[in-house]
Amino acid sequence: MDYSRKIYEQADSGTSGGGSCEQHSGMRNVQNLEAVINEGLRVALLEETPDQSLEVLLEHLGKALAGERTYIFEQNESGCDDNTYEWVADGVEPEKENLQNVPPEVCASWYRKFSIGRYIVIECLEDIRETDPLQYENLKRQNIHSLVVVPLYNGQNLIGFYGVDNPPAKSLEYASNMLQTAAYFIVSSLKRRNLVRELQKRNYNVLHALSVDYLGIYQVNFNTGQCEIYRDSEQMSMDGAIHFADGYQAAMELYIFHNVVPRDQERLRAVTKKDYVLAQLRTRKKFYVRYQVKDNPWGLKHLEIHFSATEKAEENCAIFALRDVNAVVEQEEKYKLEARKSLEDILEGAKTGIWTIELEEGCRPRMYADRTMRLLLGVSDEIEPEACYRFWFENIEPDYVEMVQDSVREILETGRSEVIYPWNHPKLGKIYVRCGGVPDRTFKKQGACLNGYHQDITETMMTRKKQEQSIMELLEKVRRANSAKSEFLSHMSHDLRTPINGILGMLAILEKSPDDLERQKSCRKKIRVSTEHLLSLVNDVLQVSRLETGRPAAVEDPFDLHDILEDCITILSPQAEEAGIRLIMEKAGLQHSRLIGNPLYLKQILMNVIDNALKYNRPHGSVFVRVKENDCQGEIENYRFEIEDTGIGIGNDFKKHIFEPFTQEHQDARTNYNGVGLGMSIVKKLVDQMKGTVEIDSQPGIGSMVQITLPIQIDEAESIQPVAVEQNLQSNIAGMRVLLVEDNELNCEIVEFMLKEAGAEVVTANDGKAAVDAFTASPPGTFDCVLMDLMMPVMSGYEATRVMRALDRSDAGSVPIIALSANTFEEDIALAKDAGMDEHLAKPVDIGKMFKVMSRLRYRQRQ
């Protein structure tokens, strides 16, 4: 029992060490809980009766789990629960007598869980105070604060439950696993007990009613040796010469000599002697001894001799009777075989075999293996013990032989040991075995004997190796990610400092050239270019971070494909002209231009690819942009966009990395070409979210072609706003009265200046509350537009907008409110719309776009 407890503690705490010792120690700790179960079942199975087996197993489990009480409850005929078996730790008050005929409502909630295949784990009793008050009071009375309870099933029938009280909190999971594993054996033992009890009950009735099962019944006076015969039969004197009427001792000696098999003769002589019988009866009142008889005409094989005290105990009298127990022994053997078969089935399912090794001095080692052990070894049932040992030992992996021998010595020295080693199976090849054992103290010969188990844990070891491999791969990914992060920070430091240095340099030149207008104009142009490049870098980094979440694009806006293409060409044409590159658009055969989808994503995809084609081109090269319609499937049209250039091309080795962030084929690309290597990574993620494909065909020194295929829904309505009206809305803001809400003084100054230059009147507020106060204090219709920052102290732009929209005044719901924010993700736009804002413009503010939106909203308001 101490052995199992130590195994359990070892499994819980683990060991530490270094070198090969650490490896061997770690291998010994794999699944030590199975050893506890195996040892408990083995010890319980050695007991003579089911009651003893159950009591031994409960004690074994209780000590192994460090619990205060283990028990079995069975449902009785009235539907109540009886505590039928119990083990308690030292100092713990037994409860068995107090837990008989427990009303069904006490455990009703447990049985509901049992009926759906659940078991009970209570980590803290207070958890069920409200949900199960009846059970709470029952457990509290017993001083229980935690428990694990497992149902017991006989086939499909729920017959009760068993469990452990107050195990350590850290072992609750182990306890539930162990209890569930042993439940089958407990049910098997209960069934065997019931059968034995039924058989004993029947035998008792027969013996006491008719005595037909007894071959002879006698009363002996040990003072005189005289016997009184109550029942006799010819089976008693198999050779016809034995008569107890002639005297007890002489007749008993003749009976033993002529009828009892030699191996049982000395034992039967000892227990039938006068002194022994009288001593036993003074303390026990009755006892019996079972023995085996020689072959005989009546087919007798197993008999019992029963001794009982009489009312004449002071005269040293006793009654003894001889009983034929062939049927009982056969039935018991059958039960034992069934129990052993059940255990073997359990062990076979767990790939665990039982062995005994005899190391007798002067003899070769012998291994006695059970059925599962022979299956695991891959040997026949007829193999001899010496050959079995030799076969097992010779197939141990050579590098582990010494470790196995050390484990054997540890068993002999300390009383237990366990080892894991590779073993060469004749059919399966190399497998991993967990082997443990204890010494057999009952071995009488010179030498030693070991009992133990042999378990195939190849699947467990392979799973562990896969997990270790996964961990190593994860660590490698983390290492690469950290490396990429460091590289990214290095690249970003370079790429951000470059335009910042340009801006600072141009500002220094401006300060030193107050009278040189041409140089000032050139500096301003270069400052703008550097600023726009810096903004592009920030946008790319934010876009990659945004797309890493993998959330799909849910935008379904109508747009015109011609407008998207023209915008891309218009924006990138200055860059192409400056580099002396021809940028050519081809839209031949484009039948449907009014579409529904995400125009922002589409523009980003095309802009990034065209921008790359311009950046990595040759002087006086060309970039061709083509759009084709492929096959139409209902309302969905597959559009193919081809961007072909005459640039430097891409090597085959770099193609597989082109969509990875922060990658460029040549290290000098960061110096010769602008960018941080994010463009194609953004393209790939956007294309994936739009459920399209992107392919690249490139040859170094010749050029590249990027083919993008996107499924886009056709807009059947094709509701197009008149161009004339759109053009009239571009800059019509003169005379507008604007409430500008901005907490950053510099941003506020810039926007205010631009508005006033355009002829608008401006009222400023530096936070959301000030904006609400200004709007509330003004008469209805005072403001034609509100420009609202979102992230501000005191009150945010979202909250200020909601307050304004909720005011009881005529213009509260109609005044245009436009968000100005550096938060430009889709959810930020959605939050602004949800708060009641009409539009969302990104910072840095595109003044032209802002004027266009203000004009359009003013026109709509007048309608």
Buried (B, 14 or more C-beta within 10 A) or exposed (E): BEBBBBBBEBBBEEEEEEEEEEEBBBBBBBEBBBBBBBBBBBBBBEBEEBBEBBBBBBBBBBBBBBBBBBBBBBBBEEEBBBBBBBBBBEEBEEBBEEBEEBEEEBBEBBBEEBEEEEBBBBEEBEEBEEEBEBBBEBBEEBBBBBBBBBBBBEEEEBBBBBBBBBBEEEBBEBBBBBBEBBBBBBBBBBBBBEBBEEBEEEBEEEBEEEEEBBBBBBBBBBEEBBBEEEBBEEBBBBEEEBBBEEBBBEBBBBBBEBBBEEEBBEEBBEBBBBEBBBEBBEEEEEBBBBBBBEEEEEEBBBBBBBBBBBEEEEEBBBBBBBBBBEEBBEBBEEBEEBBEEBBBEBBBEBBBBBBBBBBBEEEEBBBBBBBBBBBBBEBEEEBEBBBBBBBBBEBBBEEBEEBBEEBBEBBEEEBBBBBBBBBEBEEEEEBBBBBBBBBBEEBEEEEBBBBBBBBBBBEBBEEBEEEEEEEEEEEEEEEEEEEBEEEBEEBBEEBBEBBEEBBEBBEEBBEEBEEEEEBBEBBEEBBEBBBEBBBBBEBBBBBBEBBEEEEEBEBEEBBBBEEBBEBBBEEBEEBBEEBEBEBEBEBEEBEBBBBBBBBBBBBBBBBBBBBBBBBBBBEEBBBBBBBBBEEEEEEEBBBBBBBBBBBBBBEEEBBEEBBBBBBBBEEEBBEEBBBBBBBBBBBBBBBBBBEBBBEBEBEBEEBBBBBBBBBBBBBEEEEEEEEEEBEEBEBBBEEBBBBBBBBBEEBBEBBBEBBEEBEBEBBBBBBBBBBBEBBEEBEEEBBBBBBBBBEBEEBBBBBBBBBBBEBEBEBBEEBBBBBBBBBBBBEBBEBBEEBBBBBBBBBEBEBEEBBBBBBBBBBEBEE
